[in-house]
Amino acid sequence: MSSIAPDPVEIIEGDSPVILGLPHTGTWVPADMREALNERGRALADTDWNIHELYAGLLPGATSVRATFHRYVIDANRGPENESLYPGQNTTGLVPLTDFDGAPIWTTEPAAEEISRRLAEFHAPYHAALRTQIERVRARHGVVVFYDCHSIRSHIPFLFDGKLPDFNIGTANGTSCDPRIETVAAEICARANGFSHVINGRFRGGWTTRNYGQPESGVHAIQMELAQSTHLAAEAPPWDISAEKAERLRPHLGEILRALEMLAPELVA
């Protein structure tokens, strides 16, 4: 892993009304923070492995905003006030103290001052970039369809029972987008042979979806949480993408993105 710090955000500007958010594919951890992680934390198991590669090229012209830092540095899909996304359920916070299995990841947990520094150096630039792109795209098209790209292991007893569906569509219980967006995405998932889906199940959309999804203002947000069994060779190190699985999955993801792009002009107020 390179010791040279990357920019906290990678931006690809396009001319489509669709913006892809990629808050959890980054693996950069500054040296001082890596030293504070324990062996389990340094494994970075809770990464959205290869998701940026999975979506690459599926919608030419789409804008993408990708965090290069790991979610253990600070989670770009949590609110700056660290409010729980799922009250009463196990989850992780703004700076996670455990992994998705509930095991501690730090030898020295970050103090409040350190978390404030991370907010300023990592979280704030990501969201500033995202807001800039939303405003640019809305000015061009009169509407934005923000599609937040995620993945997670299909079995995590600490977070949910049983096996997670393959496609997990989140629209904050229908409040973050026009209902036609949810319907279009769900219909395509339902036609995908051999894949399962759910709408607003265990994952209803993170802080990003809930914060930016303001249909009345022309910004429509939807989250897609993929079970990693749909595209990884194994849900374990080295977390390699399976070419065969990706070849089977990508056409369905591409169909969703193209359908949302075609729908966008109908959403202009």
C-alpha positions in Angstrom: 0.0 0.0 0.0 1.3 3.4 -1.0 2.6 5.7 1.8 1.6 8.8 -0.2 -1.7 10.2 1.0 -4.2 10.4 -1.9 -6.8 13.2 -2.2 -9.7 12.2 0.1 -12.1 12.3 -2.8 -11.9 11.1 -6.4 -14.4 12.9 -8.8 -15.3 12.0 -12.3 -17.6 14.6 -13.8 -20.1 13.5 -16.4 -23.0 15.1 -18.3 -25.7 12.5 -17.2 -28.4 13.4 -14.6 -27.2 10.4 -12.6 -24.5 10.7 -9.9 -22.9 7.6 -8.3 -21.8 7.8 -4.7 -19.0 5.5 -3.5 -18.3 6.2 0.2 -16.9 2.9 1.3 -14.6 1.5 -1.4 -11.5 3.4 -0.2 -8.7 1.6 1.7 -6.4 4.5 2.6 -5.6 4.7 6.3 -3.0 7.2 7.4 0.0 5.7 9.2 -0.8 7.0 12.6 -4.4 5.7 12.5 -3.2 2.3 11.2 -0.8 2.1 14.2 -3.8 2.6 16.5 -5.8 -0.2 14.8 -5.5 -3.7 16.2 -4.7 -6.7 14.0 -8.4 -7.2 13.3 -8.9 -3.6 12.4 -6.0 -3.5 10.0 -7.6 -6.3 7.9 -10.2 -3.6 6.8 -12.8 -6.4 6.4 -15.7 -4.0 6.3 -14.7 -2.5 2.9 -17.2 -2.3 0.0 -14.7 -4.4 -2.0 -14.4 -3.7 -5.7 -17.7 -1.8 -6.0 -16.1 1.0 -8.0 -14.8 -1.6 -10.4 -18.1 -3.4 -10.6 -19.9 -0.2 -11.7 -17.2 1.2 -13.9 -18.4 1.9 -17.4 -22.0 0.9 -16.8 -23.4 4.3 -17.5 -21.1 6.5 -19.7 -21.6 10.1 -18.7 -22.4 9.4 -15.1 -20.7 11.5 -12.5 -19.0 9.6 -9.6 -17.8 10.8 -6.2 -15.6 8.3 -4.4 -14.0 8.5 -1.0 -10.5 7.1 -1.0 -10.2 6.8 2.8 -11.4 3.8 4.6 -14.6 3.9 6.7 -12.5 3.1 9.8 -10.9 6.5 9.4 -14.4 8.0 9.3 -17.6 6.8 7.8 -18.6 9.1 4.9 -22.1 7.6 5.1 -22.8 8.7 8.7 -24.0 12.1 9.8 -21.5 14.4 11.4 -23.5 14.3 14.7 -23.1 10.5 14.8 -26.8 9.9 15.1 -27.8 6.3 14.8 -29.2 5.2 11.4 -31.0 2.3 12.9 -32.0 3.0 16.5 -32.4 -0.2 18.6 -30.3 -2.3 16.1 -26.7 -3.1 16.1 -24.7 -0.8 13.8 -21.5 1.1 13.6 -20.9 4.8 14.1 -19.2 7.8 12.5 -15.8 6.4 13.5 -16.5 2.7 14.1 -15.2 1.2 17.3 -16.1 -2.3 16.3 -16.2 -4.2 13.0 -19.5 -5.6 11.6 -19.1 -8.7 13.8 -19.1 -6.6 16.9 -15.4 -7.1 17.6 -13.1 -4.1 18.7 -10.9 -2.8 16.0 -8.7 -0.2 17.9 -5.9 -0.7 20.4 -6.4 3.0 21.2 -9.9 4.4 20.5 -9.9 7.9 18.9 -10.7 10.7 21.3 -13.3 13.5 20.5 -10.6 15.9 19.3 -9.2 13.3 16.9 -12.7 12.6 15.5 -13.2 16.3 15.0 -9.9 16.4 13.0 -11.1 13.5 10.8 -14.4 15.2 10.2 -12.5 18.2 8.8 -9.9 16.4 6.8 -11.9 13.5 5.3 -15.7 13.7 5.9 -16.2 17.3 5.1 -14.3 17.3 1.8 -16.2 14.2 0.6 -19.5 15.9 1.2 -18.4 19.2 -0.1 -17.5 17.5 -3.4 -20.8 15.7 -3.4 -22.8 18.9 -2.9 -20.8 20.6 -5.6 -21.6 17.9 -8.1 -25.3 17.8 -7.1 -25.6 21.5 -7.7 -23.7 21.3 -11.0 -25.8 18.4 -12.3 -29.1 20.0 -11.1 -28.2 23.3 -12.8 -27.7 21.4 -16.1 -30.7 19.0 -16.0 -33.1 20.5 -13.5 -32.9 17.2 -11.6 -30.5 14.8 -10.0 -30.8 11.0 -9.5 -28.2 10.2 -6.8 -27.4 6.5 -6.7 -25.4 5.4 -3.7 -23.3 2.3 -4.3 -22.7 -0.2 -1.4 -22.0 -3.8 -0.7 -21.8 -6.0 2.4 -21.2 -9.6 3.4 -24.4 -11.7 3.0 -24.1 -13.3 6.4 -23.4 -11.0 9.4 -25.3 -12.3 12.5 -24.3 -9.1 14.5 -26.2 -7.0 12.1 -29.0 -9.1 10.7 -30.5 -12.6 10.8 -30.1 -15.2 8.0 -28.9 -14.4 4.5 -29.2 -10.9 3.1 -31.1 -10.6 -0.2 -28.9 -9.9 -3.3 -30.3 -6.5 -4.1 -31.2 -4.2 -1.1 -32.9 -1.1 -2.3 -33.1 1.8 0.2 -35.2 4.9 -0.2 -35.6 5.9 3.4 -39.1 4.2 3.4 -40.0 6.0 0.2 -39.1 9.6 1.3 -35.8 10.1 -0.5 -37.0 9.9 -4.1 -40.0 9.9 -6.4 -41.8 6.6 -6.1 -41.1 5.9 -9.8 -37.4 5.5 -9.1 -38.0 2.8 -6.4 -40.5 1.1 -8.7 -38.2 1.0 -11.8 -35.2 -0.3 -9.7 -37.4 -3.0 -8.0 -38.9 -4.1 -11.3 -35.5 -4.7 -12.9 -34.3 -6.5 -9.8 -37.4 -8.7 -9.8 -36.7 -9.7 -13.5 -33.1 -10.7 -12.7 -33.2 -14.5 -12.8 -31.5 -16.1 -9.8 -31.3 -12.9 -7.8 -33.4 -11.9 -4.8 -34.3 -8.3 -3.7 -36.0 -6.3 -1.0 -37.1 -2.7 -0.7 -36.3 -0.8 2.5 -35.4 -4.0 4.4 -32.5 -4.1 6.8 -30.7 -1.3 4.8 -33.1 1.6 4.1 -30.5 4.1 3.0 -27.7 5.7 4.9 -27.2 9.2 6.0 -26.2 10.3 2.5 -29.4 9.0 1.0 -31.5 10.5 3.7 -29.7 13.8 3.8 -29.5 14.6 0.1 -32.7 12.9 -1.0 -35.0 15.9 -1.3 -37.5 15.1 -4.2 -39.3 18.4 -3.7 -36.0 20.1 -4.5 -35.2 18.0 -7.6 -32.7 15.7 -5.9 -33.7 12.0 -5.8 -31.6 9.5 -3.8 -31.6 5.8 -3.8 -29.2 3.4 -2.1 -28.2 -0.1 -3.5 -26.7 -2.4 -1.0 -25.4 -5.5 -2.8 -24.7 -8.8 -1.0 -21.0 -9.4 -1.7 -21.9 -13.0 -2.6 -23.2 -11.6 -5.9 -19.8 -10.5 -7.2 -16.9 -11.7 -5.0 -15.2 -15.0 -5.5 -15.5 -15.4 -1.7 -16.6 -13.2 1.1 -13.2 -13.5 2.7 -9.7 -12.3 2.0 -8.3 -11.5 -0.5 -11.8 -10.3 -1.5 -11.2 -10.7 -5.2 -14.0 -10.0 -7.6 -15.3 -13.0 -9.6 -15.2 -12.3 -13.3 -18.0 -14.8 -13.8 -20.2 -13.4 -11.2 -19.6 -9.8 -12.3 -20.4 -10.7 -15.9 -23.8 -12.0 -14.6 -24.5 -9.1 -12.3 -23.3 -6.1 -14.3 -26.0 -6.2 -17.0 -28.7 -5.8 -14.3 -26.9 -2.9 -12.6 -26.4 -1.3 -16.0 -30.1 -1.7 -16.8 -31.0 0.0 -13.6 -28.7 3.0 -14.2 -29.9 3.5 -17.8 -33.5 3.3 -16.7 -33.0 5.9 -14.0 -31.2 8.2 -16.6 -34.1 7.8 -19.0 -36.6 8.5 -16.2 -34.9 11.7 -15.0 -36.4 14.1 -17.5 -39.9 13.1 -16.3 -38.9 14.1 -12.7 -38.2 17.7 -13.6 -40.7 19.8 -11.7 
